[in-house]
Amino acid sequence: MTKLYLVRHAHSVYTAEELTRPLSEKGRRDAVSVTERLKKEKIDVVCSSPYKRAVETVEGIARHINQEITLVEEMRERTLSSVPVGNFQEAISSVWAEPALSLEGGESNLIAQKRGVNGIFKILKEYNGKNVVIGTHGNIMVLVMNYFDETYGVEFWRELEMPDIYCLTFDDANLKSVSRI
């Protein structure tokens, strides 16, 4: 069995630049609690989206197990649009209602999901039988979970906390269970 611990990043300071957006003061405090929760899970490997807020959320567990963080480009957040959207909640609802829809310069759910799932399959292949933390983002995380179980949708995404941790247990590439940590 392989356990993937999908960690939605902690609260960040808003900037338009996705790649370098850091955690807020609250986010840094919450990242410490993420580390404490994951210390109980016998983690072998830590991967992350290349976005700073995701890396900062899981760097404590990486230090704890004395491992470097492996960046996985596929686990970055979905690009909703290349231009600011007027109503974020409405925009999210529309792309979830119509999975092939992409807003200007953005990724559709189908495209983002395919990217995220490809990243998950790469991780499953490389770290088969290990316990792997993956620092990621809410929308791509739920799109990945939705691929394996359609009950994970936009309403589930709306209920996620920041940070949040879900453990997906796989037998090879077959999802066996999901639990919140």
C-alpha positions as CSV (number, residue, x, y, z in Angstrom):
1,M,0.0,0.0,0.0
2,T,1.1,3.6,-0.8
3,K,-0.2,6.4,1.3
4,L,-0.4,9.9,-0.3
5,Y,-1.0,12.7,2.2
6,L,-2.4,15.6,0.2
7,V,-1.7,18.8,2.1
8,R,-3.6,21.9,1.1
9,H,-1.3,24.8,1.9
10,A,-1.8,27.0,4.8
11,H,-3.1,30.6,4.6
12,S,-0.9,32.8,2.4
13,V,-0.4,36.5,1.8
14,Y,-2.3,37.4,-1.4
15,T,-0.1,38.5,-4.3
16,A,-0.8,38.3,-8.0
17,E,2.4,36.3,-8.4
18,E,1.4,32.6,-7.8
19,L,4.9,31.1,-7.7
20,T,6.3,33.2,-4.9
21,R,3.3,33.9,-2.7
22,P,4.4,33.2,0.9
23,L,2.5,32.0,3.9
24,S,1.0,34.6,6.2
25,E,1.9,34.8,9.9
26,K,-1.2,32.6,10.6
27,G,-0.2,30.3,7.8
28,R,3.3,29.8,9.3
29,R,1.7,29.0,12.7
30,D,-0.7,26.5,11.0
31,A,2.2,24.9,9.1
32,V,3.7,23.9,12.5
33,S,0.5,22.1,13.3
34,V,0.7,20.3,9.9
35,T,4.2,19.1,10.9
36,E,2.9,17.9,14.3
37,R,0.0,16.0,12.7
38,L,2.3,14.4,10.1
39,K,5.0,13.3,12.6
40,K,2.6,10.5,13.7
41,E,2.3,9.1,10.1
42,K,5.8,7.6,9.5
43,I,6.5,9.8,6.4
44,D,9.1,8.5,4.0
45,V,9.1,11.2,1.3
46,V,8.0,14.8,0.9
47,C,6.9,16.3,-2.5
48,S,5.4,19.6,-3.3
49,S,4.0,21.9,-5.8
50,P,6.7,24.4,-6.7
51,Y,4.6,27.3,-5.3
52,K,6.2,28.8,-2.2
53,R,3.1,28.6,0.0
54,A,2.8,24.8,-0.7
55,V,6.5,24.2,0.0
56,E,6.4,26.3,3.2
57,T,3.5,24.3,4.5
58,V,5.4,21.0,4.2
59,E,9.0,22.0,4.8
60,G,8.7,21.3,8.6
61,I,7.9,17.6,8.0
62,A,10.7,17.4,5.4
63,R,13.2,18.8,8.1
64,H,11.8,16.4,10.6
65,I,12.5,13.3,8.4
66,N,15.8,14.9,7.2
67,Q,14.7,14.8,3.5
68,E,14.8,17.3,0.7
69,I,11.4,18.3,-0.8
70,T,11.0,16.9,-4.4
71,L,9.1,19.5,-6.5
72,V,6.4,18.1,-8.7
73,E,5.2,20.6,-11.2
74,E,2.0,18.7,-11.9
75,M,0.8,19.5,-8.3
76,R,0.7,23.3,-8.8
77,E,-2.6,25.0,-8.5
78,R,-4.9,25.1,-11.5
79,T,-4.8,28.3,-13.5
80,L,-8.4,29.5,-13.4
81,S,-7.8,32.5,-15.7
82,S,-4.9,34.6,-16.9
83,V,-7.0,37.8,-16.1
84,P,-8.7,38.7,-12.8
85,V,-12.2,37.2,-12.5
86,G,-15.0,39.5,-11.3
87,N,-16.6,36.9,-9.0
88,F,-14.3,34.1,-8.0
89,Q,-17.0,31.9,-6.5
90,E,-19.1,32.2,-9.7
91,A,-16.1,31.4,-11.9
92,I,-15.3,28.3,-9.8
93,S,-18.9,27.2,-10.0
94,S,-19.0,27.6,-13.7
95,V,-15.8,25.5,-14.4
96,W,-17.0,22.7,-12.1
97,A,-20.5,22.7,-13.7
98,E,-18.9,22.4,-17.1
99,P,-15.6,20.5,-16.9
100,A,-14.4,21.3,-20.4
101,L,-15.0,25.0,-19.9
102,S,-11.8,27.2,-19.6
103,L,-11.9,30.8,-18.8
104,E,-9.6,33.2,-20.7
105,G,-6.0,31.9,-20.4
106,G,-7.1,29.3,-17.8
107,E,-7.3,25.5,-17.6
108,S,-10.5,23.6,-17.7
109,N,-11.2,21.1,-15.0
110,L,-10.5,18.3,-17.4
111,I,-7.1,19.7,-18.4
112,A,-6.0,20.6,-14.8
113,Q,-7.3,17.2,-13.6
114,K,-5.3,15.3,-16.2
115,R,-2.2,17.2,-15.2
116,G,-2.7,16.5,-11.5
117,V,-3.6,12.9,-12.0
118,N,-0.5,12.4,-14.1
119,G,1.6,13.8,-11.3
120,I,-0.1,11.4,-8.8
121,F,0.6,8.4,-11.0
122,K,4.3,9.4,-11.3
123,I,4.5,9.7,-7.6
124,L,2.7,6.3,-7.1
125,K,5.1,4.6,-9.5
126,E,8.3,6.2,-8.0
127,Y,7.4,5.8,-4.3
128,N,5.3,2.6,-4.4
129,G,4.8,1.3,-0.8
130,K,5.9,4.5,0.8
131,N,4.1,7.2,2.8
132,V,4.4,10.4,0.8
133,V,3.4,13.9,1.8
134,I,2.4,16.2,-1.2
135,G,2.1,19.9,-0.6
136,T,-0.5,21.2,-2.9
137,H,-3.5,23.4,-3.4
138,G,-7.3,23.1,-2.9
139,N,-8.6,23.0,-6.4
140,I,-6.0,20.7,-7.9
141,M,-6.3,18.4,-4.8
142,V,-10.0,18.1,-5.2
143,L,-9.8,17.6,-9.0
144,V,-7.4,14.7,-8.3
145,M,-9.6,13.2,-5.7
146,N,-12.6,13.6,-8.1
147,Y,-10.8,11.6,-10.7
148,F,-10.8,8.6,-8.3
149,D,-14.2,9.3,-6.7
150,E,-16.7,11.7,-8.3
151,T,-18.3,12.5,-4.9
152,Y,-15.4,14.9,-4.3
153,G,-16.6,18.0,-6.1
154,V,-16.9,21.8,-5.8
155,E,-19.0,21.5,-2.6
156,F,-16.3,19.4,-1.0
157,W,-13.7,22.0,-2.1
158,R,-15.8,24.8,-0.5
159,E,-15.6,22.9,2.8
160,L,-11.8,22.4,2.8
161,E,-9.8,24.2,5.5
162,M,-6.5,26.0,5.0
163,P,-4.5,24.0,5.7
164,D,-6.1,20.6,5.3
165,I,-4.8,17.0,5.0
166,Y,-6.3,14.0,3.3
167,C,-4.6,10.6,3.2
168,L,-5.3,8.6,0.1
169,T,-4.4,4.9,0.4
170,F,-3.6,3.1,-2.9
171,D,-2.9,-0.5,-3.8
172,D,-0.8,0.1,-6.9
173,A,-2.9,2.7,-8.8
174,N,-6.2,1.7,-7.2
175,L,-7.6,4.1,-4.6
176,K,-8.7,2.0,-1.5
177,S,-9.6,4.6,1.0
178,V,-9.6,8.3,1.9
179,S,-9.3,9.7,5.4
180,R,-8.9,13.2,6.8
181,I,-5.8,13.6,9.1
